[in-house]
């Protein structure tokens, strides 16, 4: 079951959020562990995640 997002948008298989699907204070960076990044995607059944909290532009492939 998908949780409601008060801080983002989910459309098709893309998730646009501030923070992550775990918390608005969650900060994802290029150094985030792959298992943690996968958890954040799987929480919303997304294939693409756009996160605005870190202020960094990066691409992370799992």
Beta strands, then each sheet from edge to edge (+ up, - down):
strand 1: 8-11
strand 2: 14-17
strand 3: 48-51
sheet 1: 1+ 2- 3-
end
